């Protein structure tokens, strides 16, 4: 199989003359590598010697060393290049003038995971706004959506639930690459910065990450494999509850549970159509960190058998509804703060619509809930088709 070429590789192999002598910054993390595991800062320094002036890091830190939400990283020096690393998940999440002053162009090479709540795409949006404000240029080096680019899932974010885990009305599984999202933010949502996207070569929308031939480097500590990324659009909702999403285990998001769960009873409550393309295997596990540390939890591991029909968000919402009604005395919601929001319920921010939580709690059939998503998804599909780069 011929590997897909990311925007990083394409730029490195055919650097435009217009970029010569421009001062460059690079927003990156450990997953910013080419097909041979060479990091983006090394590739950029090879192609544009002396032009890379600053580095920038998203949530989880420059080396993706920070484990959880609201665990900040500070500014630092990169031990490899000696360049300053400005943290965009520390004292500020919005680039300041001082952070942008050393550069003319900000290159963005981040591996998104195709899910509305993943904060990297909003760090990108803040950088785009800062670029417009301070007269800089943004160049996004495109990367695959690891879930593929054909399927959309879920409700669109409502303005009342806007936060750092959702700034714009997009569905939970949006089906776009980070370069396509940048264009969507810039045009449809009106950021209006000077933006270019370096397109991939060889990527097609039907591809999951395992089909790209590219190496997987975890973009954040709890997405260690493409399998964990595949289930993430649904399993991330457990962050808003007292159900362990598998943090503190070797299979975060693939496994979930709590000491009080009864997998057998939950299976009886799940609609059979939600199990298309997936097997729920009952498990017991003991997290070494985060929720229920050192306690035996019962739950499931999600085994995806057919990504083409597996509905990650619908399954996890169905499981959430089953848990809520099966264990009303033990199930609870996480309380604020969550991603720098100190008043609104984290679950509402994750779901993106307070009405969805209310419908789940009221026992509204999931089929009826999903039918309301369809019109929203049709509208988003119409909009996104206008900015898609790949077939």
Protein Blocks (a to p, Z undefined) as FASTA:
>chain_A
ZZdddfklmmmmmccfklgoiacdddddfklccfkopafklmmmmmmghkambdcddehi
jnopafbghiacdddddfklopacddfbbfbmbdcfklmmmpmbdcdddddehiaklmkl
mmmmmmmmmmmmnopacdddddddfkbjkbcgdjdddfklgcfkofbccdfblopafklm
mmmmmmmnonopacdddddehiafklcfklnopacddfbfklmbfklmmmmmmmmmmmmp
cbdehiaiabehkagcdfkbcfklmmmmpcfklmgoiacdddddddfehjhihiacdddd
dddfblklmcfklmmmmmmmmmmmmmmmlgccddddeehiakbcfklmmnopaklmmmmm
nopafklmmmmmmmmmmmmmmmmmmmcfbZZ
